[in-house]
């Protein structure tokens, strides 16, 4: 490599595609909770299962970044960029605090469908959406360009593998469909990058079908 050549940038384009899942589902969460009639435990169980799945995926997404992204970047970025990484860490902390406040309420509300728990959670989810949207915007605009210059493609993809490992196996197609729903054809292509042609053709269709069924059960429509 000559002095004028530089290493290729790591392809981080998949991250905003994955973020569409969190932006949509958490934007809708407060209203979804408020739509559940007090005492309707059957409906509460459906909504609670959905929100628990979204929270689980978000938690593992952030845990992978906490373990594999921030420490690596702090080792490699110049001192003047370190505050951006620390900002991302602090925003994660706020999101995890809200998720921690939600979890016991969600477990209790699943059993009781009480109005007080429902309304408390709806407010917490509204706060969570605002905090997370702020974080995702900052991460995409400020952090991803740094990661693209500071990480290898293998390191980046390893982080994704660790995050995906936290998805419940029986919900993997649903989660894939959640991501593909707003990801568009380019997003689906990024999700399936490297897979053999039959898999690239079949798996997104299975994910789309799984999320349609899931959305009908949760939202009453296949297009929430």
VMD Tcl script that draws the C-alpha trace (Angstrom):
set ca {
  {0.00 0.00 0.00}
  {1.36 3.41 -0.94}
  {1.20 6.44 1.33}
  {-1.70 7.85 -0.69}
  {-3.79 4.68 -0.33}
  {-6.17 4.21 2.57}
  {-7.93 1.15 3.94}
  {-11.49 0.68 2.66}
  {-14.24 1.88 4.95}
  {-16.19 -0.74 6.86}
  {-19.73 -1.06 5.56}
  {-22.03 0.00 8.44}
  {-25.15 0.58 6.34}
  {-27.05 -2.26 8.00}
  {-27.27 -0.38 11.30}
  {-29.87 2.25 10.23}
  {-31.90 -0.58 8.68}
  {-32.00 -2.42 12.01}
  {-32.88 0.81 13.77}
  {-36.14 1.06 11.79}
  {-37.49 -1.78 13.94}
  {-36.91 0.12 17.17}
  {-38.11 3.47 15.87}
  {-41.42 2.05 14.62}
  {-42.28 -0.40 17.38}
  {-41.38 1.93 20.24}
  {-43.12 4.90 18.62}
  {-46.30 2.80 18.58}
  {-45.85 1.23 22.02}
  {-47.51 3.89 24.18}
  {-50.63 4.05 22.04}
  {-50.76 0.26 21.79}
  {-50.78 -0.04 25.57}
  {-53.45 2.62 26.00}
  {-55.70 0.73 23.58}
  {-55.95 -2.27 25.92}
  {-59.13 -2.28 27.98}
  {-58.52 -2.53 31.72}
  {-58.99 -6.10 32.89}
  {-58.57 -7.69 29.44}
  {-55.81 -10.11 30.40}
  {-55.95 -12.01 27.11}
  {-55.23 -8.86 25.12}
  {-52.66 -7.72 27.68}
  {-50.76 -10.99 27.20}
  {-50.57 -10.45 23.43}
  {-49.30 -6.89 23.80}
  {-46.92 -7.82 26.61}
  {-45.40 -10.64 24.55}
  {-44.81 -8.21 21.69}
  {-43.24 -5.52 23.85}
  {-41.11 -8.10 25.64}
  {-39.78 -9.30 22.28}
  {-38.93 -5.76 21.16}
  {-37.27 -5.04 24.49}
  {-35.24 -8.26 24.31}
  {-33.98 -7.48 20.80}
  {-33.10 -3.92 21.84}
  {-31.29 -5.10 24.97}
  {-29.11 -7.56 23.05}
  {-28.48 -5.01 20.30}
  {-27.17 -2.56 22.89}
  {-25.29 -5.18 24.90}
  {-23.34 -6.17 21.79}
  {-22.37 -2.53 21.30}
  {-21.48 -2.13 24.97}
  {-19.22 -5.18 24.88}
  {-17.73 -5.02 21.39}
  {-18.07 -1.50 20.02}
  {-17.43 1.17 22.64}
  {-14.31 -0.38 24.22}
  {-12.74 -0.99 20.82}
  {-13.45 2.53 19.60}
  {-12.10 4.10 22.77}
  {-8.84 2.23 22.16}
  {-8.55 3.53 18.60}
  {-10.14 6.94 18.17}
  {-8.30 10.21 18.80}
  {-8.93 11.91 22.11}
  {-11.12 14.56 20.51}
  {-13.58 11.88 19.32}
  {-13.78 9.99 22.62}
  {-16.56 12.27 23.97}
  {-18.83 11.05 21.15}
  {-18.30 7.46 22.23}
  {-18.94 8.36 25.87}
  {-22.14 10.14 24.83}
  {-23.34 6.94 23.14}
  {-22.55 4.99 26.30}
  {-24.48 7.42 28.50}
  {-27.48 7.31 26.15}
  {-27.43 3.52 26.36}
  {-27.49 3.84 30.12}
  {-30.65 5.94 30.00}
  {-32.36 3.48 27.66}
  {-31.43 0.52 29.86}
  {-32.68 2.37 32.94}
  {-36.09 2.83 31.30}
  {-36.18 -0.79 30.16}
  {-35.36 -1.83 33.72}
  {-38.25 0.27 35.05}
  {-40.59 -1.25 32.46}
  {-39.78 -4.96 32.91}
  {-41.41 -5.59 36.32}
  {-44.44 -3.47 35.39}
  {-44.85 -5.40 32.16}
  {-44.69 -8.76 33.94}
  {-47.30 -7.64 36.48}
  {-49.59 -6.02 33.91}
  {-49.52 -9.20 31.81}
  {-51.29 -10.92 34.71}
  {-53.64 -8.14 35.85}
  {-54.23 -5.82 32.86}
  {-54.69 -3.08 35.48}
  {-55.24 0.44 34.20}
  {-52.71 1.99 36.59}
  {-49.88 -0.28 35.39}
  {-50.92 0.16 31.77}
  {-50.84 3.95 32.00}
  {-47.55 4.01 33.91}
  {-45.95 1.81 31.26}
  {-47.39 3.85 28.41}
  {-45.71 6.95 29.84}
  {-42.43 5.07 30.28}
  {-42.57 3.85 26.68}
  {-43.19 7.40 25.50}
  {-40.03 8.44 27.38}
  {-38.16 5.45 26.03}
  {-39.04 6.32 22.45}
  {-37.84 9.91 22.85}
  {-34.57 8.82 24.50}
  {-33.94 6.08 21.97}
  {-34.76 8.21 18.92}
  {-32.28 10.82 20.15}
  {-29.64 8.13 20.58}
  {-30.25 6.45 17.22}
  {-30.07 9.78 15.41}
  {-26.78 10.62 17.10}
  {-25.37 7.16 16.51}
  {-26.17 7.21 12.81}
  {-24.97 10.75 12.22}
  {-21.92 10.91 14.45}
  {-20.82 7.43 15.49}
  {-21.18 5.28 12.37}
  {-18.67 7.32 10.34}
  {-16.16 6.85 13.16}
  {-16.85 3.11 13.34}
  {-16.47 2.79 9.57}
  {-12.94 4.22 9.83}
  {-11.92 2.46 13.04}
  {-13.21 -1.13 12.78}
  {-12.59 -3.98 10.40}
  {-15.51 -5.55 8.56}
  {-14.95 -8.74 10.53}
  {-15.17 -6.89 13.85}
  {-18.32 -5.11 12.73}
  {-20.01 -8.31 11.58}
  {-19.03 -10.12 14.75}
  {-20.97 -7.52 16.73}
  {-24.04 -8.23 14.61}
  {-23.69 -11.97 15.15}
  {-23.59 -11.52 18.91}
  {-26.65 -9.27 18.85}
  {-28.63 -11.72 16.69}
  {-27.79 -14.60 19.01}
  {-30.04 -12.98 21.63}
  {-33.15 -13.24 19.46}
  {-35.43 -16.08 20.60}
  {-35.13 -18.82 17.99}
  {-38.88 -19.15 17.55}
  {-39.15 -15.41 16.82}
  {-36.28 -15.01 14.36}
  {-38.49 -14.73 11.29}
  {-40.77 -12.23 13.06}
  {-37.77 -10.05 13.94}
  {-36.42 -10.32 10.40}
  {-39.82 -9.19 9.13}
  {-39.85 -6.30 11.60}
  {-36.54 -5.09 10.21}
  {-37.49 -5.65 6.57}
  {-40.86 -3.89 6.95}
  {-39.38 -0.38 6.70}
  {-35.98 -1.42 5.38}
  {-37.00 -1.54 1.72}
  {-35.32 -3.68 -0.96}
  {-31.87 -2.22 -0.24}
  {-32.24 -2.97 3.46}
  {-33.31 -6.54 2.74}
  {-30.33 -6.96 0.43}
  {-28.02 -5.80 3.22}
  {-29.66 -8.19 5.68}
  {-29.13 -11.09 3.29}
  {-25.64 -10.09 2.17}
  {-23.45 -13.14 1.73}
  {-26.27 -15.68 1.87}
  {-26.69 -18.11 -1.04}
  {-29.31 -17.10 -3.65}
  {-32.06 -19.50 -2.48}
  {-31.75 -18.14 1.07}
  {-31.72 -14.52 -0.15}
  {-34.98 -15.23 -1.99}
  {-36.80 -17.36 0.58}
  {-35.88 -16.00 4.01}
  {-37.11 -12.40 3.50}
  {-40.44 -13.76 2.27}
  {-40.78 -15.97 5.32}
  {-39.92 -12.98 7.52}
  {-42.47 -10.75 5.79}
  {-45.17 -13.40 6.21}
  {-44.27 -13.94 9.87}
  {-44.41 -10.23 10.67}
  {-47.72 -9.80 8.88}
  {-49.26 -12.48 11.08}
  {-47.62 -10.95 14.14}
  {-48.80 -7.43 13.29}
  {-52.36 -8.61 12.68}
  {-52.39 -10.21 16.13}
  {-50.79 -7.21 17.87}
  {-52.12 -4.20 15.92}
  {-55.13 -5.60 14.08}
  {-53.49 -4.69 10.76}
  {-50.61 -6.03 8.67}
  {-49.41 -2.46 8.07}
  {-49.01 -0.78 11.49}
}
mol new
graphics top color blue
foreach p $ca { graphics top sphere $p radius 0.5 }
foreach p [lrange $ca 0 end-1] q [lrange $ca 1 end] { graphics top cylinder $p $q radius 0.2 }
display resetview
